[in-house]
Amino acid sequence: MVDVLAWTSLVVAIITALWLPGRERRHCNSQIAFSAALLAVASTLFILVYPNDRRVVAMFMVLGVVILELIKLFISPRRATVTVLLLKVVAALIGTLLGAILVLAAQ
């Protein structure tokens, strides 16, 4: 069940980053925060699903965030910025850290 939640939160984070309303505006802070929070939740859930592959999950999430921001460069109404990229990377890493702490606490 946790693996389904992890993949679902990742898909929703991708949709939020690329498609949700507010596309005509340059930045929508609530949308950026929501996307970052979803990435943190997805990271935490992926660590809970794959507890022995923490480094792989962290690299997967960071690489995914970078790819998402690069895709936004090619979508005309969206703008990718370094600040948003760093915010989402930090959120994904915080989620990974939280997941690792939960795994260690459960042992």
DSSP file (Angstrom, degrees, kcal/mol; ACC not computed):
  #  RESIDUE AA STRUCTURE BP1 BP2  ACC     N-H-->O    O-->H-N    N-H-->O    O-->H-N    TCO  KAPPA ALPHA  PHI   PSI    X-CA   Y-CA   Z-CA
    1    1 A M     >        0   0    0      0, 0.0     4,-2.0     0, 0.0     5,-0.2   0.000 360.0 360.0 360.0 -38.8    0.0    0.0    0.0
    2    2 A V  H  >  +     0   0    0      1,-0.2     4,-2.5     2,-0.2     5,-0.1   0.870 360.0  55.6 -65.6 -35.4    2.8    2.4    0.8
    3    3 A D  H  > S+     0   0    0      2,-0.2     4,-2.3     1,-0.2    -1,-0.2   0.884 106.4  50.4 -66.0 -36.3    4.4    1.8   -2.6
    4    4 A V  H  > S+     0   0    0      2,-0.2     4,-2.4     1,-0.2    -1,-0.2   0.908 111.3  48.9 -65.6 -41.4    1.2    2.9   -4.3
    5    5 A L  H  X S+     0   0    0     -4,-2.0     4,-2.6     2,-0.2    -2,-0.2   0.890 110.1  52.3 -64.3 -38.5    1.0    6.0   -2.2
    6    6 A A  H  X S+     0   0    0     -4,-2.5     4,-1.8     2,-0.2    -2,-0.2   0.949 113.3  42.0 -62.7 -49.1    4.7    6.8   -3.0
    7    7 A W  H  X S+     0   0    0     -4,-2.3     4,-2.4     1,-0.2    -2,-0.2   0.882 114.4  52.7 -67.3 -36.8    4.1    6.5   -6.8
    8    8 A T  H  X S+     0   0    0     -4,-2.4     4,-2.5     1,-0.2    -2,-0.2   0.925 109.2  48.4 -64.1 -44.4    0.8    8.4   -6.6
    9    9 A S  H  X S+     0   0    0     -4,-2.6     4,-2.1     1,-0.2    -1,-0.2   0.864 111.3  51.3 -65.5 -33.9    2.4   11.3   -4.7
   10   10 A L  H  X S+     0   0    0     -4,-1.8     4,-2.1    -5,-0.2    -1,-0.2   0.920 110.6  47.8 -67.2 -42.7    5.2   11.4   -7.2
   11   11 A V  H  X S+     0   0    0     -4,-2.4     4,-2.5     1,-0.2    -2,-0.2   0.912 112.3  49.3 -63.9 -42.3    2.8   11.5  -10.1
   12   12 A V  H  X S+     0   0    0     -4,-2.5     4,-2.7     1,-0.2    -1,-0.2   0.884 109.4  52.8 -64.9 -37.6    0.7   14.2   -8.5
   13   13 A A  H  X S+     0   0    0     -4,-2.1     4,-2.3     2,-0.2    -1,-0.2   0.896 110.1  48.2 -63.6 -39.6    4.0   16.2   -7.8
   14   14 A I  H  X S+     0   0    0     -4,-2.1     4,-1.9     2,-0.2     5,-0.2   0.928 112.8  47.4 -65.9 -44.8    4.8   16.0  -11.5
   15   15 A I  H  X>S+     0   0    0     -4,-2.5     4,-2.9     1,-0.2     5,-1.2   0.913 112.6  50.1 -62.5 -42.0    1.4   17.1  -12.6
   16   16 A T  H  <5S+     0   0    0     -4,-2.7    -1,-0.2     1,-0.2    -2,-0.2   0.907 112.0  47.9 -62.3 -41.6    1.5   19.9  -10.1
   17   17 A A  H  <5S+     0   0    0     -4,-2.3    -1,-0.2    -5,-0.2    -2,-0.2   0.835 125.4  26.3 -69.7 -31.7    4.9   21.0  -11.4
   18   18 A L  H  <5S+     0   0    0     -4,-1.9    -2,-0.2    -5,-0.1    -3,-0.2   0.729 130.2  16.9-105.9 -24.0    4.0   20.9  -15.1
   19   19 A W  T  <5S+     0   0    0     -4,-2.9     4,-0.2    -5,-0.2    -3,-0.2   0.764  76.3 114.9-128.0 -30.5    0.3   21.4  -15.5
   20   20 A L  S   <S-     0   0    0     -5,-1.2     3,-0.2    -4,-0.2    11,-0.0   0.053  75.5 -78.8 -55.6 158.7   -1.9   22.9  -12.8
   21   21 A P  S    S+     0   0    0      0, 0.0    -1,-0.1     0, 0.0    -2,-0.1  -0.078 108.3  67.1 -54.1 157.5   -3.6   26.3  -13.1
   22   22 A G    >   +     0   0    0     -3,-0.1     3,-0.8     9,-0.0    -2,-0.1   0.466  59.7 130.6 102.2   8.0   -1.5   29.3  -12.7
   23   23 A R  T 3   +     0   0    0      1,-0.3    -3,-0.1    -4,-0.2     5,-0.0   0.810  67.0  57.3 -64.3 -29.7    0.5   28.5  -15.8
   24   24 A E  T 3  S+     0   0    0     54,-0.0    -1,-0.3     3,-0.0     2,-0.2   0.744  95.3  79.0 -76.9 -19.9    0.1   32.1  -17.1
   25   25 A R  S <  S-     0   0    0     -3,-0.8     3,-0.1     1,-0.1     0, 0.0  -0.548  83.0-129.3 -84.9 154.4    1.7   33.5  -14.0
   26   26 A R  S    S+     0   0    0      1,-0.3    53,-0.5    -2,-0.2     2,-0.4   0.951  88.0   2.5 -68.6 -48.5    5.4   33.5  -13.6
   27   27 A H        -     0   0    0     51,-0.1     2,-0.5    -3,-0.0    -1,-0.3  -0.998  53.7-165.5-139.3 142.6    5.4   32.0  -10.1
   28   28 A C     >  -     0   0    0     -2,-0.4     4,-2.3    -3,-0.1     3,-0.4  -0.926  11.1-161.6-126.0 103.9    2.7   30.7   -7.9
   29   29 A N  H  > S+     0   0    0     -2,-0.5     4,-2.6     1,-0.3     5,-0.2   0.853  89.0  51.3 -59.7 -38.7    4.2   30.3   -4.4
   30   30 A S  H  > S+     0   0    0      1,-0.2     4,-2.4     2,-0.2    -1,-0.3   0.888 110.8  49.1 -67.3 -35.9    1.4   28.1   -3.1
   31   31 A Q  H  > S+     0   0    0     -3,-0.4     4,-2.4     2,-0.2    -2,-0.2   0.895 111.7  48.7 -68.4 -39.8    1.8   25.8   -6.1
   32   32 A I  H  X S+     0   0    0     -4,-2.3     4,-2.5     2,-0.2    -2,-0.2   0.919 113.1  47.5 -64.9 -43.6    5.6   25.6   -5.6
   33   33 A A  H  X S+     0   0    0     -4,-2.6     4,-2.5    -5,-0.2    -2,-0.2   0.901 112.0  50.0 -64.7 -40.8    5.2   24.9   -1.9
   34   34 A F  H  X S+     0   0    0     -4,-2.4     4,-2.3     2,-0.2    -2,-0.2   0.918 112.0  47.6 -63.5 -43.7    2.6   22.2   -2.7
   35   35 A S  H  X S+     0   0    0     -4,-2.4     4,-2.0     2,-0.2    -2,-0.2   0.902 112.8  48.8 -64.2 -41.7    4.9   20.6   -5.2
   36   36 A A  H  X S+     0   0    0     -4,-2.5     4,-2.1     2,-0.2    -2,-0.2   0.899 111.0  50.3 -65.1 -40.3    7.8   20.7   -2.8
   37   37 A A  H  X S+     0   0    0     -4,-2.5     4,-2.5     1,-0.2    -2,-0.2   0.902 109.6  50.8 -65.1 -40.5    5.7   19.1   -0.1
   38   38 A L  H  X S+     0   0    0     -4,-2.3     4,-2.8     1,-0.2    -1,-0.2   0.885 109.0  51.3 -64.1 -37.7    4.6   16.4   -2.4
   39   39 A L  H  X S+     0   0    0     -4,-2.0     4,-2.4     2,-0.2    -1,-0.2   0.889 110.0  49.7 -65.7 -38.1    8.2   15.6   -3.3
   40   40 A A  H  X S+     0   0    0     -4,-2.1     4,-2.3     2,-0.2    -2,-0.2   0.920 112.8  46.6 -65.1 -43.4    9.1   15.5    0.4
   41   41 A V  H  X S+     0   0    0     -4,-2.5     4,-2.7     2,-0.2     5,-0.2   0.925 112.2  50.5 -63.9 -44.5    6.2   13.1    1.0
   42   42 A A  H  X S+     0   0    0     -4,-2.8     4,-2.7     1,-0.2    -2,-0.2   0.912 110.3  50.1 -60.4 -42.7    7.1   11.0   -2.0
   43   43 A S  H  X S+     0   0    0     -4,-2.4     4,-2.1     2,-0.2    -1,-0.2   0.926 111.2  48.6 -61.3 -45.2   10.8   10.8   -0.8
   44   44 A T  H  X S+     0   0    0     -4,-2.3     4,-1.9     1,-0.2    -2,-0.2   0.931 113.6  46.7 -60.8 -46.2    9.7    9.7    2.6
   45   45 A L  H  X S+     0   0    0     -4,-2.7     4,-2.0     1,-0.2    -2,-0.2   0.886 109.8  52.8 -66.1 -38.7    7.4    7.0    1.3
   46   46 A F  H  X S+     0   0    0     -4,-2.7     4,-3.0     1,-0.2    -1,-0.2   0.879 108.2  51.4 -65.1 -36.0   10.0    5.7   -1.2
   47   47 A I  H  < S+     0   0    0     -4,-2.1    -1,-0.2     2,-0.2    -2,-0.2   0.888 109.6  50.3 -65.6 -37.9   12.5    5.3    1.7
   48   48 A L  H  < S+     0   0    0     -4,-1.9    -2,-0.2     1,-0.2    -1,-0.2   0.858 115.2  43.2 -67.7 -33.6    9.8    3.4    3.6
   49   49 A V  H  < S+     0   0    0     -4,-2.0    -2,-0.2     1,-0.2    -1,-0.2   0.895 128.2  28.4 -76.8 -41.0    9.2    1.1    0.6
   50   50 A Y  S >< S+     0   0    0     -4,-3.0     3,-1.3    -5,-0.2    -1,-0.2  -0.636  70.3 162.5-119.7  71.3   12.9    0.7   -0.3
   51   51 A P  T 3  S+     0   0    0      0, 0.0     3,-0.5     0, 0.0    -1,-0.1   0.751  74.4  53.0 -67.4 -23.8   14.7    1.0    3.1
   52   52 A N  T 3  S+     0   0    0      1,-0.2     3,-0.2     2,-0.1    -5,-0.1   0.559 103.6  58.3 -87.0  -7.5   18.0   -0.6    1.9
   53   53 A D    <>  +     0   0    0     -3,-1.3     4,-2.5    -6,-0.2    -1,-0.2  -0.313  59.8 138.9-116.5  48.3   18.3    1.7   -1.1
   54   54 A R  H  > S+     0   0    0     -3,-0.5     4,-2.6     1,-0.2     5,-0.2   0.903  74.3  47.8 -62.2 -43.2   18.4    5.1    0.5
   55   55 A R  H  > S+     0   0    0      2,-0.2     4,-2.6     1,-0.2    -1,-0.2   0.904 112.0  50.0 -65.8 -40.1   21.2    6.5   -1.7
   56   56 A V  H  > S+     0   0    0      2,-0.2     4,-2.7     1,-0.2    -2,-0.2   0.920 111.7  48.3 -64.3 -43.5   19.4    5.3   -4.8
   57   57 A V  H  X S+     0   0    0     -4,-2.5     4,-2.6     2,-0.2     5,-0.2   0.925 112.0  49.5 -62.8 -44.2   16.1    6.9   -3.7
   58   58 A A  H  X S+     0   0    0     -4,-2.6     4,-2.4     1,-0.2     5,-0.2   0.924 114.0  44.8 -61.4 -44.6   17.9   10.2   -2.9
   59   59 A M  H  X S+     0   0    0     -4,-2.6     4,-2.7     1,-0.2     5,-0.3   0.899 112.4  52.6 -66.5 -39.5   19.6   10.3   -6.3
   60   60 A F  H  X S+     0   0    0     -4,-2.7     4,-2.2    -5,-0.2    -2,-0.2   0.917 112.3  45.0 -60.5 -44.8   16.4    9.3   -8.0
   61   61 A M  H  X S+     0   0    0     -4,-2.6     4,-2.3     2,-0.2    -2,-0.2   0.922 115.1  46.2 -68.9 -44.0   14.5   12.1   -6.4
   62   62 A V  H  X S+     0   0    0     -4,-2.4     4,-2.2     2,-0.2    -2,-0.2   0.933 114.9  47.1 -64.9 -44.7   17.2   14.8   -7.0
   63   63 A L  H  X S+     0   0    0     -4,-2.7     4,-2.5    -5,-0.2    -1,-0.2   0.891 111.1  53.1 -63.3 -38.9   17.6   13.7  -10.6
   64   64 A G  H  X S+     0   0    0     -4,-2.2     4,-2.5    -5,-0.3    -1,-0.2   0.901 108.5  49.3 -61.9 -41.8   13.8   13.7  -11.0
   65   65 A V  H  X S+     0   0    0     -4,-2.3     4,-2.3     2,-0.2    -2,-0.2   0.920 111.5  49.0 -64.2 -43.6   13.6   17.3   -9.7
   66   66 A V  H  X S+     0   0    0     -4,-2.2     4,-2.1     1,-0.2    -2,-0.2   0.917 111.8  48.9 -63.1 -42.9   16.3   18.5  -12.0
   67   67 A I  H  X S+     0   0    0     -4,-2.5     4,-2.5     2,-0.2    -1,-0.2   0.906 109.7  52.6 -63.9 -41.2   14.6   16.8  -15.0
   68   68 A L  H  X S+     0   0    0     -4,-2.5     4,-1.8     1,-0.2    -2,-0.2   0.924 110.3  47.2 -59.4 -44.6   11.3   18.4  -14.1
   69   69 A E  H  X S+     0   0    0     -4,-2.3     4,-0.6     1,-0.2    -1,-0.2   0.857 111.1  51.6 -68.3 -33.5   12.8   21.8  -13.9
   70   70 A L  H >X S+     0   0    0     -4,-2.1     3,-0.9     1,-0.2     4,-0.5   0.889 107.5  52.8 -67.5 -38.4   14.6   21.2  -17.3
   71   71 A I  H >X S+     0   0    0     -4,-2.5     3,-1.5     1,-0.2     4,-0.5   0.882 101.2  61.3 -62.3 -36.8   11.3   20.2  -18.9
   72   72 A K  H >< S+     0   0    0     -4,-1.8     3,-0.5     1,-0.3    -1,-0.2   0.750  92.1  66.7 -63.4 -22.1    9.8   23.4  -17.6
   73   73 A L  H << S+     0   0    0     -3,-0.9    -1,-0.3    -4,-0.6    -2,-0.2   0.806 102.8  46.6 -65.3 -28.1   12.3   25.3  -19.7
   74   74 A F  H << S+     0   0    0     -3,-1.5     2,-0.7    -4,-0.5    -1,-0.2   0.512  92.2  85.9 -94.7  -5.8   10.5   23.9  -22.8
   75   75 A I  S X< S-     0   0    0     -3,-0.5     3,-1.4    -4,-0.5    -1,-0.0  -0.869  76.6-144.5 -96.1 113.5    7.0   24.7  -21.7
   76   76 A S  T 3  S+     0   0    0     -2,-0.7    -1,-0.2     1,-0.3    -4,-0.0   0.817  90.8  43.9 -55.8 -45.2    6.5   28.3  -22.8
   77   77 A P  T 3  S+     0   0    0      0, 0.0     2,-0.3     0, 0.0    -1,-0.3   0.673 104.0  79.4 -78.1  -9.6    4.3   29.7  -20.0
   78   78 A R    <   -     0   0    0     -3,-1.4     2,-0.4    -6,-0.2   -52,-0.1  -0.683  63.3-158.6 -96.5 148.6    6.4   28.1  -17.3
   79   79 A R        -     0   0    0    -53,-0.5     2,-0.4    -2,-0.3    -6,-0.1  -0.990   6.1-149.7-127.2 127.1    9.7   29.3  -16.0
   80   80 A A        -     0   0    0     -2,-0.4     2,-0.3   -11,-0.1     3,-0.0  -0.793  19.9-174.5 -91.0 133.0   12.3   27.2  -14.3
   81   81 A T     >  -     0   0    0     -2,-0.4     4,-2.1     1,-0.1     5,-0.1  -0.910  35.2-124.5-125.9 156.5   14.4   29.1  -11.7
   82   82 A V  H  > S+     0   0    0     -2,-0.3     4,-2.9     1,-0.2     5,-0.2   0.865 111.2  57.3 -65.6 -35.9   17.4   28.0   -9.7
   83   83 A T  H  > S+     0   0    0      2,-0.2     4,-2.3     1,-0.2    -1,-0.2   0.928 108.9  44.1 -61.6 -46.4   15.6   29.0   -6.5
   84   84 A V  H  > S+     0   0    0      2,-0.2     4,-2.4     1,-0.2     5,-0.2   0.897 113.0  53.0 -65.7 -40.5   12.7   26.7   -7.2
   85   85 A L  H  X S+     0   0    0     -4,-2.1     4,-2.4     1,-0.2    -2,-0.2   0.942 111.4  45.3 -58.7 -48.8   15.0   24.0   -8.2
   86   86 A L  H  X S+     0   0    0     -4,-2.9     4,-2.6     1,-0.2     5,-0.2   0.889 111.3  53.3 -64.1 -39.4   17.0   24.3   -4.9
   87   87 A L  H  X S+     0   0    0     -4,-2.3     4,-2.2    -5,-0.2    -1,-0.2   0.923 112.3  44.2 -60.9 -44.8   13.8   24.5   -2.9
   88   88 A K  H  X S+     0   0    0     -4,-2.4     4,-2.4     2,-0.2    -2,-0.2   0.867 112.6  51.4 -70.9 -36.1   12.5   21.2   -4.4
   89   89 A V  H  X S+     0   0    0     -4,-2.4     4,-2.4    -5,-0.2    -2,-0.2   0.932 111.6  47.6 -64.4 -44.9   15.8   19.5   -4.1
   90   90 A V  H  X S+     0   0    0     -4,-2.6     4,-2.6     1,-0.2    -2,-0.2   0.902 111.3  51.4 -62.8 -40.8   16.0   20.4   -0.4
   91   91 A A  H  X S+     0   0    0     -4,-2.2     4,-2.3    -5,-0.2    -1,-0.2   0.917 110.6  48.3 -62.6 -42.9   12.4   19.2    0.1
   92   92 A A  H  X S+     0   0    0     -4,-2.4     4,-1.9     1,-0.2    -2,-0.2   0.895 113.1  47.5 -64.5 -39.8   13.2   15.9   -1.5
   93   93 A L  H  X S+     0   0    0     -4,-2.4     4,-2.5     2,-0.2    -2,-0.2   0.868 110.0  52.2 -70.6 -35.8   16.3   15.4    0.6
   94   94 A I  H  X S+     0   0    0     -4,-2.6     4,-2.7     2,-0.2    -2,-0.2   0.912 109.9  49.8 -64.2 -41.5   14.5   16.4    3.8
   95   95 A G  H  X S+     0   0    0     -4,-2.3     4,-2.3     2,-0.2    -2,-0.2   0.889 110.1  50.4 -62.5 -39.1   11.9   13.8    2.9
   96   96 A T  H  X S+     0   0    0     -4,-1.9     4,-2.3     2,-0.2    -2,-0.2   0.918 111.6  47.9 -64.0 -43.6   14.6   11.2    2.3
   97   97 A L  H  X S+     0   0    0     -4,-2.5     4,-2.3     2,-0.2    -2,-0.2   0.912 111.3  50.3 -63.4 -43.5   16.1   12.1    5.7
   98   98 A L  H  X S+     0   0    0     -4,-2.7     4,-2.4     1,-0.2    -2,-0.2   0.906 110.4  50.1 -61.8 -42.4   12.8   11.8    7.4
   99   99 A G  H  X S+     0   0    0     -4,-2.3     4,-2.3     2,-0.2    -1,-0.2   0.903 109.9  50.5 -62.4 -41.5   12.2    8.4    5.8
  100  100 A A  H  X S+     0   0    0     -4,-2.3     4,-2.4     2,-0.2    -2,-0.2   0.887 110.1  50.2 -64.6 -38.7   15.6    7.2    7.0
  101  101 A I  H  X S+     0   0    0     -4,-2.3     4,-2.3     2,-0.2    -2,-0.2   0.911 110.7  49.6 -65.4 -41.7   14.9    8.4   10.5
  102  102 A L  H  X S+     0   0    0     -4,-2.4     4,-1.6     2,-0.2    -2,-0.2   0.889 110.8  49.8 -63.9 -39.1   11.5    6.6   10.5
  103  103 A V  H  X S+     0   0    0     -4,-2.3     4,-0.8     2,-0.2    -2,-0.2   0.927 112.6  46.8 -64.8 -44.4   13.2    3.4    9.2
  104  104 A L  H  < S+     0   0    0     -4,-2.4     3,-0.4     1,-0.2    -2,-0.2   0.865 111.3  51.9 -66.1 -35.0   15.8    3.5   11.9
  105  105 A A  H  < S+     0   0    0     -4,-2.3    -1,-0.2     1,-0.2    -2,-0.2   0.815 106.7  54.2 -70.1 -29.7   13.2    4.2   14.6
  106  106 A A  H  <        0   0    0     -4,-1.6    -1,-0.2     1,-0.2    -2,-0.2   0.683 360.0 360.0 -77.4 -18.0   11.2    1.2   13.5
  107  107 A Q     <        0   0    0     -4,-0.8    -1,-0.2    -3,-0.4    -2,-0.2   0.479 360.0 360.0 -80.9 360.0   14.1   -1.2   13.8
